Amino acid sequence: MAPQLYISLLALVFLRATAEPECNNLVKPLVLDSHSPIYGKWVLHVASWDKEELKEDLFSVKASLLELSAHADNEHLTVYWADRMKKDDTCLQGLTNATISGMTTHTTFNINGHTSYHDGKYYETCADCLLSEDTVLLPDGNSKGRYLFLFTRTGKLESSELETFKKQAECLNFLPEYFFGTDELCPDQSETMASAAASSPTTTQAPSNSWIDVTLTSDSQTVTLRWGDRCFGRCIYGEVNATVSGLSTTFRKNLSDHKGHLLQTCSDCLLWTDTFRNVDFTGRNLLLFTRSGKVDPKDVEIFKKQLQCLNFPQNFHSYDGKIELCPDDNENTE
Protein backbone atom coordinates (compact mmCIF):
# COMPACT_ATOMS: atom_id res chain seq x y z
CA MET A 1 0.00 0.00 0.00
CA ALA A 2 1.32 3.41 -0.92
CA PRO A 3 2.43 5.46 2.13
CA GLN A 4 0.25 8.42 1.07
CA LEU A 5 -2.88 6.20 0.85
CA TYR A 6 -2.12 4.56 4.18
CA ILE A 7 -1.77 7.95 5.88
CA SER A 8 -5.01 9.16 4.25
CA LEU A 9 -6.90 6.12 5.48
CA LEU A 10 -5.54 6.62 9.00
CA ALA A 11 -6.62 10.25 8.88
CA LEU A 12 -10.12 9.25 7.75
CA VAL A 13 -10.43 6.69 10.53
CA PHE A 14 -9.24 9.29 13.04
CA LEU A 15 -11.74 11.87 11.81
CA ARG A 16 -14.61 9.40 12.07
CA ALA A 17 -13.50 8.34 15.53
CA THR A 18 -13.38 11.93 16.75
CA ALA A 19 -16.64 12.88 15.03
CA GLU A 20 -18.72 10.11 16.64
CA PRO A 21 -18.18 11.25 20.27
CA GLU A 22 -18.94 14.84 19.23
CA CYS A 23 -22.20 13.75 17.56
CA ASN A 24 -23.13 11.68 20.60
CA ASN A 25 -22.86 14.84 22.68
CA LEU A 26 -24.69 16.99 20.14
CA VAL A 27 -27.61 14.68 19.34
CA LYS A 28 -29.39 13.48 22.48
CA PRO A 29 -33.07 12.46 22.12
CA LEU A 30 -35.54 13.85 24.65
CA VAL A 31 -37.85 11.73 26.76
CA LEU A 32 -41.43 12.75 25.95
CA ASP A 33 -43.63 13.23 29.00
CA SER A 34 -45.62 16.07 30.55
CA HIS A 35 -42.38 17.55 31.97
CA SER A 36 -40.53 17.66 28.64
CA PRO A 37 -39.30 21.12 27.60
CA ILE A 38 -41.07 20.84 24.22
CA TYR A 39 -44.37 22.38 25.34
CA GLY A 40 -45.50 25.93 24.75
CA LYS A 41 -45.38 28.34 21.80
CA TRP A 42 -42.53 28.35 19.31
CA VAL A 43 -41.43 30.37 16.28
CA LEU A 44 -39.46 28.71 13.46
CA HIS A 45 -35.98 30.16 12.99
CA VAL A 46 -34.14 27.68 10.74
CA ALA A 47 -34.74 24.32 9.06
CA SER A 48 -32.91 21.81 6.91
CA TRP A 49 -33.90 18.73 4.86
CA ASP A 50 -32.33 15.49 3.69
CA LYS A 51 -33.92 15.14 0.22
CA GLU A 52 -34.02 17.85 -2.42
CA GLU A 53 -37.69 17.20 -3.30
CA LEU A 54 -38.72 18.43 0.19
CA LYS A 55 -37.22 21.87 -0.37
CA GLU A 56 -40.07 23.29 -2.47
CA ASP A 57 -42.74 22.74 0.21
CA LEU A 58 -40.57 24.32 2.88
CA PHE A 59 -39.77 27.40 0.80
CA SER A 60 -43.47 28.00 0.12
CA VAL A 61 -43.72 29.13 3.76
CA LYS A 62 -42.71 32.58 4.96
CA ALA A 63 -43.10 32.15 8.74
CA SER A 64 -44.32 29.42 11.07
CA LEU A 65 -45.80 29.36 14.57
CA LEU A 66 -46.14 26.16 16.59
CA GLU A 67 -47.73 25.36 19.95
CA LEU A 68 -47.48 21.98 21.71
CA SER A 69 -49.75 21.15 24.65
CA ALA A 70 -49.45 18.14 26.94
CA HIS A 71 -52.24 15.69 27.77
CA ALA A 72 -52.62 14.24 31.25
CA ASP A 73 -52.22 10.66 29.99
CA ASN A 74 -48.66 11.30 28.67
CA GLU A 75 -49.70 9.35 25.55
CA HIS A 76 -50.91 12.28 23.44
CA LEU A 77 -50.17 15.93 22.77
CA THR A 78 -52.05 18.66 20.94
CA VAL A 79 -50.37 20.42 18.00
CA TYR A 80 -51.44 23.90 16.87
CA TRP A 81 -49.69 25.30 13.81
CA ALA A 82 -49.97 28.50 11.79
CA ASP A 83 -47.98 29.07 8.58
CA ARG A 84 -47.87 32.31 6.63
CA MET A 85 -47.54 31.36 2.98
CA LYS A 86 -45.43 33.29 0.47
CA LYS A 87 -48.15 32.99 -2.18
CA ASP A 88 -50.84 35.62 -1.58
CA ASP A 89 -49.50 36.16 1.97
CA THR A 90 -52.27 33.88 3.28
CA CYS A 91 -52.35 31.97 6.56
CA LEU A 92 -52.84 28.22 6.93
CA GLN A 93 -53.44 26.96 10.44
CA GLY A 94 -54.89 23.98 12.20
CA LEU A 95 -55.17 21.90 15.35
CA THR A 96 -54.58 18.17 15.63
CA ASN A 97 -53.62 15.52 18.16
CA ALA A 98 -50.45 13.43 18.11
CA THR A 99 -49.79 10.10 19.81
CA ILE A 100 -46.60 9.49 21.77
CA SER A 101 -44.76 6.19 21.49
CA GLY A 102 -41.54 6.13 23.49
CA MET A 103 -39.43 8.99 22.13
CA THR A 104 -41.47 9.36 18.92
CA THR A 105 -44.68 11.25 18.06
CA HIS A 106 -47.11 10.20 15.33
CA THR A 107 -49.21 12.96 13.76
CA THR A 108 -51.72 13.19 10.89
CA PHE A 109 -52.34 16.54 9.21
CA ASN A 110 -55.22 17.35 6.86
CA ILE A 111 -54.40 20.52 4.92
CA ASN A 112 -56.54 21.70 2.01
CA GLY A 113 -57.66 18.18 1.21
CA HIS A 114 -54.19 16.64 1.50
CA THR A 115 -53.48 14.15 4.28
CA SER A 116 -49.89 13.72 5.44
CA TYR A 117 -48.40 11.46 8.09
CA HIS A 118 -45.42 12.42 10.24
CA ASP A 119 -43.15 10.81 12.82
CA GLY A 120 -41.39 13.27 15.12
CA LYS A 121 -38.35 13.15 17.37
CA TYR A 122 -37.02 15.88 19.66
CA TYR A 123 -33.46 16.51 20.77
CA GLU A 124 -31.65 18.43 23.47
CA THR A 125 -30.80 21.92 22.26
CA CYS A 126 -30.22 25.49 23.43
CA ALA A 127 -32.26 27.14 26.19
CA ASP A 128 -35.68 28.33 24.99
CA CYS A 129 -35.23 26.31 21.78
CA LEU A 130 -37.04 23.33 20.26
CA LEU A 131 -35.13 20.96 17.96
CA SER A 132 -37.49 18.68 16.05
CA GLU A 133 -36.78 15.99 13.47
CA ASP A 134 -39.84 15.41 11.27
CA THR A 135 -40.05 12.30 9.07
CA VAL A 136 -42.68 12.62 6.34
CA LEU A 137 -44.30 9.24 5.64
CA LEU A 138 -45.76 7.89 2.42
CA PRO A 139 -49.13 6.07 2.54
CA ASP A 140 -47.28 2.73 2.61
CA GLY A 141 -45.38 3.81 5.73
CA ASN A 142 -42.02 4.36 4.03
CA SER A 143 -40.14 7.63 4.48
CA LYS A 144 -40.53 10.39 1.90
CA GLY A 145 -37.78 12.36 3.63
CA ARG A 146 -36.94 14.30 6.77
CA TYR A 147 -36.88 17.89 8.01
CA LEU A 148 -34.90 19.28 10.92
CA PHE A 149 -36.60 22.29 12.53
CA LEU A 150 -35.16 24.65 15.12
CA PHE A 151 -37.80 26.78 16.83
CA THR A 152 -37.21 29.39 19.51
CA ARG A 153 -39.54 31.23 21.87
CA THR A 154 -38.86 34.57 20.15
CA GLY A 155 -37.82 33.49 16.65
CA LYS A 156 -34.32 34.83 17.29
CA LEU A 157 -31.13 32.82 17.69
CA GLU A 158 -27.53 33.53 18.69
CA SER A 159 -24.94 32.94 15.95
CA SER A 160 -23.15 30.37 18.14
CA GLU A 161 -26.43 28.44 18.53
CA LEU A 162 -26.93 28.47 14.77
CA GLU A 163 -23.49 26.91 14.32
CA THR A 164 -24.43 24.21 16.81
CA PHE A 165 -27.61 23.53 14.81
CA LYS A 166 -25.57 23.12 11.63
CA LYS A 167 -23.33 20.56 13.37
CA GLN A 168 -26.39 18.70 14.67
CA ALA A 169 -27.85 18.66 11.15
CA GLU A 170 -24.58 17.22 9.84
CA CYS A 171 -24.58 14.52 12.52
CA LEU A 172 -28.14 13.55 11.51
CA ASN A 173 -27.17 13.42 7.80
CA PHE A 174 -29.12 16.46 6.62
CA LEU A 175 -28.06 18.49 3.62
CA PRO A 176 -25.90 21.59 4.32
CA GLU A 177 -28.71 23.85 3.07
CA TYR A 178 -30.98 25.98 5.25
CA PHE A 179 -34.32 27.75 5.28
CA PHE A 180 -34.76 30.76 7.57
CA GLY A 181 -38.18 31.85 8.79
CA THR A 182 -39.28 35.46 9.12
CA ASP A 183 -41.11 37.28 11.92
CA GLU A 184 -44.26 37.85 9.80
CA LEU A 185 -46.34 35.47 11.88
CA CYS A 186 -50.01 34.65 11.43
CA PRO A 187 -52.43 35.81 14.14
CA ASP A 188 -52.44 33.29 16.96
CA GLN A 189 -55.86 31.61 17.02
CA SER A 190 -54.87 28.63 19.15
CA GLU A 191 -57.25 29.49 22.01
CA THR A 192 -60.19 30.00 19.64
CA MET A 193 -59.53 26.74 17.85
CA ALA A 194 -58.97 24.82 21.09
CA SER A 195 -62.32 26.09 22.41
CA ALA A 196 -64.01 25.00 19.19
CA ALA A 197 -62.40 21.57 19.45
CA ALA A 198 -63.51 21.18 23.08
CA SER A 199 -67.12 22.01 22.25
CA SER A 200 -67.13 19.90 19.07
CA PRO A 201 -64.35 17.30 19.39
CA THR A 202 -65.01 15.58 16.10
CA THR A 203 -63.38 18.48 14.26
CA THR A 204 -60.40 20.65 15.03
CA GLN A 205 -62.37 23.71 13.99
CA ALA A 206 -66.06 24.57 14.12
CA PRO A 207 -67.14 24.82 10.47
CA SER A 208 -69.36 27.64 9.28
CA ASN A 209 -70.63 25.30 6.58
CA SER A 210 -69.94 21.80 5.36
CA TRP A 211 -70.70 19.40 2.50
CA ILE A 212 -70.30 15.63 2.28
CA ASP A 213 -70.12 13.20 -0.64
CA VAL A 214 -70.86 9.49 -0.15
CA THR A 215 -69.70 7.19 -2.98
CA LEU A 216 -70.10 3.45 -3.46
CA THR A 217 -66.98 1.37 -4.10
CA SER A 218 -66.52 -1.99 -5.80
CA ASP A 219 -66.59 -3.52 -2.32
CA SER A 220 -70.17 -3.75 -1.07
CA GLN A 221 -68.92 -3.31 2.51
CA THR A 222 -67.02 -0.07 1.86
CA VAL A 223 -68.10 3.46 0.94
CA THR A 224 -65.92 6.52 0.36
CA LEU A 225 -66.68 9.66 2.36
CA ARG A 226 -65.40 13.04 1.17
CA TRP A 227 -66.06 16.36 2.86
CA GLY A 228 -65.31 20.06 2.66
CA ASP A 229 -65.56 22.24 5.79
CA ARG A 230 -65.19 26.02 5.74
CA CYS A 231 -63.44 27.01 8.99
CA PHE A 232 -62.09 30.46 9.87
CA GLY A 233 -62.36 31.57 6.24
CA ARG A 234 -60.49 28.63 4.71
CA CYS A 235 -61.39 25.19 3.41
CA ILE A 236 -60.50 21.89 5.07
CA TYR A 237 -61.01 18.81 2.94
CA GLY A 238 -60.82 15.13 3.81
CA GLU A 239 -61.47 11.67 2.46
CA VAL A 240 -61.75 8.27 4.17
CA ASN A 241 -63.11 4.83 3.42
CA ALA A 242 -65.86 3.72 5.80
CA THR A 243 -66.72 0.12 6.54
CA VAL A 244 -70.40 -0.82 6.30
CA SER A 245 -71.66 -3.48 8.70
CA GLY A 246 -75.40 -3.99 8.88
CA LEU A 247 -76.96 -0.59 9.63
CA SER A 248 -73.77 1.13 10.77
CA THR A 249 -70.61 2.58 9.24
CA THR A 250 -67.24 2.90 10.96
CA PHE A 251 -64.19 4.94 10.03
CA ARG A 252 -61.21 6.73 11.55
CA LYS A 253 -60.62 10.45 11.02
CA ASN A 254 -57.32 11.78 12.39
CA LEU A 255 -57.24 10.31 15.90
CA SER A 256 -61.02 9.91 16.18
CA ASP A 257 -62.93 6.65 15.80
CA HIS A 258 -66.41 7.17 14.36
CA LYS A 259 -69.51 4.97 14.16
CA GLY A 260 -72.44 6.28 12.14
CA HIS A 261 -76.05 5.32 11.45
CA LEU A 262 -78.27 6.63 8.66
CA LEU A 263 -81.87 7.34 9.69
CA GLN A 264 -85.01 7.89 7.64
CA THR A 265 -85.62 11.57 6.95
CA CYS A 266 -87.07 14.04 4.44
CA SER A 267 -86.83 13.68 0.67
CA ASP A 268 -83.39 14.66 -0.72
CA CYS A 269 -82.06 14.71 2.86
CA LEU A 270 -79.40 12.68 4.68
CA LEU A 271 -79.71 12.23 8.46
CA TRP A 272 -76.58 10.84 10.08
CA THR A 273 -75.85 10.02 13.73
CA ASP A 274 -72.13 10.09 14.46
CA THR A 275 -70.76 8.55 17.66
CA PHE A 276 -67.10 9.37 18.16
CA ARG A 277 -64.20 8.76 20.50
CA ASN A 278 -61.10 10.97 20.42
CA VAL A 279 -58.55 10.38 23.18
CA ASP A 280 -60.25 12.00 26.21
CA PHE A 281 -63.42 12.99 24.35
CA THR A 282 -66.50 10.92 23.58
CA GLY A 283 -69.84 12.11 22.27
CA ARG A 284 -72.37 12.19 19.45
CA ASN A 285 -73.41 14.45 16.59
CA LEU A 286 -76.66 14.47 14.64
CA LEU A 287 -76.09 15.82 11.14
CA LEU A 288 -78.78 16.70 8.60
CA PHE A 289 -77.55 17.26 5.04
CA THR A 290 -79.69 18.23 2.02
CA ARG A 291 -79.00 18.26 -1.71
CA SER A 292 -79.25 22.05 -1.94
CA GLY A 293 -78.30 23.16 1.57
CA LYS A 294 -81.88 24.39 2.06
CA VAL A 295 -84.55 22.73 4.19
CA ASP A 296 -88.27 23.26 4.55
CA PRO A 297 -89.36 24.72 7.93
CA LYS A 298 -91.60 21.70 8.58
CA ASP A 299 -88.58 19.41 8.11
CA VAL A 300 -86.67 21.54 10.63
CA GLU A 301 -89.46 20.90 13.15
CA ILE A 302 -89.23 17.16 12.49
CA PHE A 303 -85.44 17.37 12.97
CA LYS A 304 -85.98 19.03 16.37
CA LYS A 305 -88.25 16.15 17.39
CA GLN A 306 -85.63 13.67 16.25
CA LEU A 307 -83.07 15.50 18.41
CA GLN A 308 -85.37 15.07 21.39
CA CYS A 309 -86.05 11.39 20.67
CA LEU A 310 -82.31 10.69 20.45
CA ASN A 311 -81.57 12.66 23.65
CA PHE A 312 -79.68 15.49 21.96
CA PRO A 313 -79.86 19.06 23.30
CA GLN A 314 -82.17 21.38 21.37
CA ASN A 315 -79.45 23.88 20.42
CA PHE A 316 -78.07 23.32 16.92
CA HIS A 317 -76.06 25.04 14.19
CA SER A 318 -77.65 25.56 10.78
CA TYR A 319 -76.29 26.74 7.43
CA ASP A 320 -77.61 30.21 6.60
CA GLY A 321 -76.65 30.10 2.91
CA LYS A 322 -74.72 33.38 3.14
CA ILE A 323 -71.18 31.98 3.15
CA GLU A 324 -70.11 30.15 0.00
CA LEU A 325 -69.47 26.42 0.29
CA CYS A 326 -65.96 25.13 -0.30
CA PRO A 327 -65.48 24.21 -3.98
CA ASP A 328 -65.48 20.53 -4.88
CA ASP A 329 -62.66 20.02 -7.39
CA ASN A 330 -63.96 16.52 -8.16
CA GLU A 331 -67.02 18.04 -9.82
CA ASN A 332 -64.77 19.61 -12.45
CA THR A 333 -63.18 16.25 -13.33
CA GLU A 334 -66.34 14.15 -13.49
Backbone torsions as a table, in degrees:
resi	resn	phi	psi	omega
1	MET	NA	135.3	-178.9
2	ALA	-64.3	140.4	-178.7
3	PRO	-56.8	-38.9	-178.2
4	GLN	-63.1	-42.1	-179.3
5	LEU	-66.4	-40.0	180.0
6	TYR	-62.0	-44.1	179.7
7	ILE	-65.6	-39.5	179.4
8	SER	-63.4	-43.0	178.9
9	LEU	-63.6	-40.7	177.5
10	LEU	-62.0	-41.0	179.9
11	ALA	-64.3	-39.8	180.0
12	LEU	-66.0	-43.0	177.6
13	VAL	-61.8	-40.9	-179.9
14	PHE	-64.6	-43.0	-179.9
15	LEU	-62.8	-42.5	178.3
16	ARG	-64.2	-40.4	-178.7
17	ALA	-65.8	-35.6	179.9
18	THR	-80.5	-28.6	-178.5
19	ALA	-72.6	-36.5	-176.6
20	GLU	-60.9	-48.1	176.8
21	PRO	-61.2	-36.4	179.6
22	GLU	-65.2	-42.3	178.4
23	CYS	-66.9	-36.0	177.1
24	ASN	-61.2	-33.8	178.5
25	ASN	-79.2	-29.7	-176.2
26	LEU	-83.9	-30.2	-173.2
27	VAL	-117.7	93.4	-179.7
28	LYS	-121.9	112.3	-178.9
29	PRO	-63.3	146.3	177.5
30	LEU	-90.7	144.5	170.1
31	VAL	-78.3	131.5	-175.8
32	LEU	-98.5	106.5	173.4
33	ASP	-147.0	-175.6	-175.3
34	SER	-66.1	-14.6	-179.7
35	HIS	-99.5	2.7	179.7
36	SER	-63.7	149.0	-178.5
37	PRO	-80.4	14.5	-175.4
38	ILE	-84.6	-13.1	-169.9
39	TYR	-84.6	153.7	-178.7
40	GLY	114.8	-167.6	-176.7
41	LYS	-98.0	141.1	-175.2
42	TRP	-138.2	149.8	177.4
43	VAL	-120.0	130.6	-178.3
44	LEU	-70.5	128.8	176.1
45	HIS	-104.8	-49.2	-175.1
46	VAL	-148.6	151.0	178.8
47	ALA	-146.9	156.7	174.5
48	SER	-135.6	176.9	-176.4
49	TRP	-149.9	162.1	-177.4
50	ASP	-111.0	-8.2	177.3
51	LYS	-134.1	135.7	-172.0
52	GLU	-60.6	-30.6	-177.3
53	GLU	-68.9	-13.1	177.4
54	LEU	-82.5	-15.6	-172.4
55	LYS	-63.5	-40.3	-174.8
56	GLU	-60.9	-45.1	179.9
57	ASP	-61.8	-41.1	-178.2
58	LEU	-66.2	-40.4	-177.3
59	PHE	-79.8	-1.1	172.3
60	SER	-81.1	-8.5	-178.4
61	VAL	-100.7	140.6	177.0
62	LYS	-96.5	-43.8	-179.1
63	ALA	-150.9	153.6	-175.9
64	SER	-140.9	134.5	176.9
65	LEU	-117.6	138.4	-178.0
66	LEU	-135.5	139.6	172.4
67	GLU	-134.7	128.2	178.2
68	LEU	-113.5	131.1	-179.3
69	SER	-125.1	135.9	-177.5
70	ALA	-80.1	151.9	169.8
71	HIS	-105.7	153.7	-176.4
72	ALA	-65.1	-25.8	-175.2
73	ASP	-81.4	-5.2	-178.6
74	ASN	60.7	11.2	179.9
75	GLU	-110.6	-6.3	-178.4
76	HIS	-142.5	160.0	169.3
77	LEU	-144.8	155.9	178.8
78	THR	-101.0	134.5	-178.1
79	VAL	-115.6	118.2	170.2
80	TYR	-109.3	133.0	-179.4
81	TRP	-135.7	149.4	178.2
82	ALA	-146.7	114.7	-178.7
83	ASP	-113.2	129.3	170.5
84	ARG	-90.8	121.3	-175.2
85	MET	-88.1	148.1	178.4
86	LYS	-68.6	-38.5	180.0
87	LYS	-73.2	120.7	177.0
88	ASP	65.6	3.3	177.6
89	ASP	57.7	31.2	-178.1
90	THR	-86.2	165.1	178.8
91	CYS	-112.8	131.8	170.8
92	LEU	-113.7	129.5	179.7
93	GLN	-148.5	160.1	-178.1
94	GLY	-167.6	174.5	-179.1
95	LEU	-137.5	130.8	178.9
96	THR	-149.0	167.3	176.8
97	ASN	-106.2	147.7	176.2
98	ALA	-122.1	146.5	174.5
99	THR	-96.8	148.0	179.8
100	ILE	-109.9	127.7	177.6
101	SER	-131.0	100.6	-176.4
102	GLY	65.9	-116.9	179.2
103	MET	-103.7	14.8	-175.4
104	THR	-122.7	143.1	172.4
105	THR	-108.4	149.1	177.8
106	HIS	-123.9	121.5	-173.4
107	THR	-133.1	141.4	173.9
108	THR	-116.9	127.6	177.4
109	PHE	-113.6	136.8	171.2
110	ASN	-115.5	110.8	-174.8
111	ILE	-128.6	113.9	178.4
112	ASN	50.3	44.2	175.8
113	GLY	86.0	-4.1	-179.9
114	HIS	-106.2	127.3	178.3
115	THR	-100.7	130.2	177.7
116	SER	-131.7	147.7	-175.5
117	TYR	-117.3	136.7	-172.2
118	HIS	-137.8	138.2	168.8
119	ASP	-108.6	132.3	-176.7
120	GLY	-120.3	145.3	171.9
121	LYS	-131.6	150.4	-178.6
122	TYR	-126.0	145.3	-175.7
123	TYR	-127.6	156.7	174.1
124	GLU	-60.9	142.0	-176.1
125	THR	-155.2	-165.0	-177.3
126	CYS	-68.4	163.9	178.3
127	ALA	-62.6	141.0	-178.6
128	ASP	57.8	35.0	176.9
129	CYS	-129.3	157.2	177.3
130	LEU	-132.4	116.6	179.5
131	LEU	-107.4	115.1	-172.0
132	SER	-126.2	129.1	172.1
133	GLU	-101.1	122.3	-174.7
134	ASP	-116.9	114.2	176.4
135	THR	-96.4	119.5	178.6
136	VAL	-86.4	126.8	-174.6
137	LEU	-104.6	142.6	171.6
138	LEU	-80.0	163.6	-179.9
139	PRO	-55.4	-27.6	179.5
140	ASP	-84.4	2.1	177.6
141	GLY	93.3	-8.6	177.8
142	ASN	-78.5	159.8	-176.9
143	SER	-80.3	132.4	171.8
144	LYS	-86.5	-24.3	-178.8
145	GLY	152.5	177.8	-175.2
146	ARG	-131.2	149.4	169.3
147	TYR	-114.9	153.4	169.8
148	LEU	-124.4	115.5	-175.9
149	PHE	-109.0	137.1	170.6
150	LEU	-119.6	109.9	176.2
151	PHE	-100.7	154.7	171.7
152	THR	-133.3	166.4	179.8
153	ARG	-66.1	-33.1	-174.4
154	THR	-107.8	-12.7	-173.3
155	GLY	89.5	-7.2	-179.4
156	LYS	-102.5	157.8	-176.0
157	LEU	-151.7	137.8	175.7
158	GLU	-69.2	148.6	-178.7
159	SER	-60.4	-36.2	179.5
160	SER	-66.3	-34.5	178.9
161	GLU	-72.4	-32.3	174.9
162	LEU	-65.3	-40.5	178.1
163	GLU	-63.6	-38.0	176.7
164	THR	-63.8	-41.4	177.5
165	PHE	-58.7	-43.5	-179.4
166	LYS	-62.2	-38.2	177.0
167	LYS	-67.9	-39.7	177.6
168	GLN	-63.7	-41.0	177.6
169	ALA	-61.2	-40.3	178.1
170	GLU	-64.5	-42.7	178.6
171	CYS	-61.2	-32.9	-178.1
172	LEU	-92.9	10.6	174.4
173	ASN	65.8	40.0	172.0
174	PHE	-92.4	158.3	178.8
175	LEU	-69.1	148.5	178.8
176	PRO	-80.3	51.5	177.1
177	GLU	-129.6	149.0	-170.1
178	TYR	-140.2	145.1	172.1
179	PHE	-110.4	135.5	179.0
180	PHE	-117.1	126.6	178.2
181	GLY	-78.0	161.0	177.9
182	THR	-105.1	-179.6	179.0
183	ASP	-98.5	14.0	-179.3
184	GLU	-86.1	68.2	-172.8
185	LEU	-75.8	153.7	172.2
186	CYS	-72.7	154.6	172.7
187	PRO	-57.2	137.8	-178.5
188	ASP	-79.9	109.9	179.0
189	GLN	-112.8	25.0	-175.9
190	SER	-62.5	-40.6	-178.7
191	GLU	-67.5	-41.0	178.3
192	THR	-62.3	-44.7	-178.0
193	MET	-71.1	-35.0	177.3
194	ALA	-65.9	-38.8	177.6
195	SER	-65.0	-40.0	177.7
196	ALA	-64.5	-39.4	179.8
197	ALA	-67.5	-36.3	-179.5
198	ALA	-68.4	-35.8	-179.0
199	SER	-83.4	-21.8	178.9
200	SER	-142.1	77.4	-168.9
201	PRO	-66.6	-10.9	-179.8
202	THR	-72.9	-18.6	178.2
203	THR	-128.1	156.4	177.5
204	THR	-83.6	-12.6	177.2
205	GLN	-142.1	147.9	177.8
206	ALA	-82.0	113.2	-175.5
207	PRO	-74.6	143.9	173.2
208	SER	-80.2	-27.4	170.0
209	ASN	-155.4	166.1	-173.2
210	SER	-157.4	143.3	169.6
211	TRP	-125.9	158.6	179.3
212	ILE	-138.3	145.1	176.7
213	ASP	-126.6	125.2	179.9
214	VAL	-111.7	122.7	-174.9
215	THR	-127.1	134.7	174.7
216	LEU	-69.9	149.9	173.4
217	THR	-116.0	177.1	178.6
218	SER	-67.4	-18.7	176.9
219	ASP	-92.6	119.9	-176.3
220	SER	-65.3	-13.0	-179.2
221	GLN	-103.1	11.3	-178.6
222	THR	-136.3	135.3	171.0
223	VAL	-125.6	153.5	177.3
224	THR	-100.8	128.8	177.0
225	LEU	-108.6	125.8	172.4
226	ARG	-121.8	147.9	179.3
227	TRP	-146.9	158.9	174.0
228	GLY	-137.0	116.7	-179.3
229	ASP	-112.1	130.6	173.8
230	ARG	-94.3	114.2	-176.8
231	CYS	-129.3	126.8	177.3
232	PHE	51.2	39.9	174.3
233	GLY	81.2	5.1	177.2
234	ARG	-132.0	167.5	-174.4
235	CYS	-104.4	132.3	175.1
236	ILE	-115.2	120.9	-179.3
237	TYR	-110.9	157.9	176.7
238	GLY	-158.5	161.8	178.6
239	GLU	-152.6	131.9	176.7
240	VAL	-142.4	159.4	168.7
241	ASN	-96.6	132.5	179.9
242	ALA	-110.6	139.8	178.7
243	THR	-90.6	129.9	179.8
244	VAL	-99.6	126.0	178.4
245	SER	-138.2	104.7	-177.6
246	GLY	66.9	-119.0	-178.4
247	LEU	-100.1	6.5	-174.7
248	SER	-122.5	158.0	172.9
249	THR	-124.8	144.9	178.1
250	THR	-130.6	142.8	176.0
251	PHE	-159.7	168.5	179.4
252	ARG	-121.6	126.3	178.5
253	LYS	-122.1	117.4	-171.9
254	ASN	53.2	-120.3	179.9
255	LEU	-101.8	12.5	-176.4
256	SER	-102.8	135.5	171.7
257	ASP	-97.5	130.2	-174.9
258	HIS	-122.4	142.0	172.6
259	LYS	-131.7	122.0	-174.5
260	GLY	-121.1	152.5	174.4
261	HIS	-130.1	137.1	174.2
262	LEU	-94.9	132.2	-178.0
263	LEU	-115.8	155.2	176.6
264	GLN	-63.9	141.5	-176.5
265	THR	-155.5	-163.8	-176.2
266	CYS	-68.8	165.4	177.9
267	SER	-64.0	139.4	-177.9
268	ASP	58.3	33.4	177.3
269	CYS	-127.0	156.3	176.7
270	LEU	-131.2	117.4	-179.0
271	LEU	-110.7	120.1	-169.2
272	TRP	-128.5	124.8	169.2
273	THR	-96.0	132.6	-176.5
274	ASP	-124.7	111.9	175.2
275	THR	-101.2	126.4	-172.5
276	PHE	-129.0	158.9	171.3
277	ARG	-139.5	125.6	-178.1
278	ASN	-138.4	95.9	179.2
279	VAL	54.8	-103.8	-177.1
280	ASP	-88.8	-8.0	-173.9
281	PHE	-104.9	138.9	168.4
282	THR	-136.2	153.1	179.7
283	GLY	170.7	-171.1	-178.1
284	ARG	-138.2	151.9	170.2
285	ASN	-124.7	149.3	169.9
286	LEU	-120.5	116.9	-170.5
287	LEU	-118.3	126.8	177.3
288	LEU	-114.7	112.9	176.7
289	PHE	-105.7	151.8	172.8
290	THR	-131.3	165.0	-178.9
291	ARG	-64.2	-38.0	-172.8
292	SER	-104.0	-11.2	-173.4
293	GLY	89.2	-7.7	179.6
294	LYS	-104.8	154.4	180.0
295	VAL	-145.0	141.8	179.6
296	ASP	-69.9	140.7	-179.8
297	PRO	-53.2	-36.2	179.7
298	LYS	-67.3	-31.4	176.7
299	ASP	-72.4	-30.2	174.5
300	VAL	-63.9	-41.1	178.9
301	GLU	-64.4	-38.5	176.7
302	ILE	-65.3	-40.7	177.9
303	PHE	-59.5	-41.1	178.7
304	LYS	-62.4	-38.1	177.8
305	LYS	-68.1	-36.7	176.9
306	GLN	-65.4	-38.9	174.4
307	LEU	-55.4	-46.6	-178.2
308	GLN	-64.8	-44.3	-179.4
309	CYS	-62.2	-33.0	-177.9
310	LEU	-95.2	10.6	175.9
311	ASN	63.2	38.1	171.8
312	PHE	-95.0	152.0	172.7
313	PRO	-66.1	158.7	-174.4
314	GLN	-82.0	-10.6	177.2
315	ASN	-78.5	137.3	-179.3
316	PHE	-152.2	157.5	177.6
317	HIS	-99.3	136.4	178.5
318	SER	-129.8	149.9	179.7
319	TYR	-77.4	124.2	-176.5
320	ASP	-91.2	-4.0	177.7
321	GLY	78.4	-1.5	-175.9
322	LYS	-84.2	-33.8	-177.9
323	ILE	-97.0	129.7	-175.2
324	GLU	-64.2	139.2	175.7
325	LEU	-66.8	154.9	175.0
326	CYS	-63.9	138.1	179.5
327	PRO	-66.6	145.9	176.8
328	ASP	-105.0	102.4	-177.0
329	ASP	-63.7	-25.0	180.0
330	ASN	-64.5	-28.1	179.7
331	GLU	-64.4	-28.3	-178.3
332	ASN	-79.8	-14.7	-177.6
333	THR	-105.1	-8.6	-177.9
334	GLU	-85.9	NA	NA
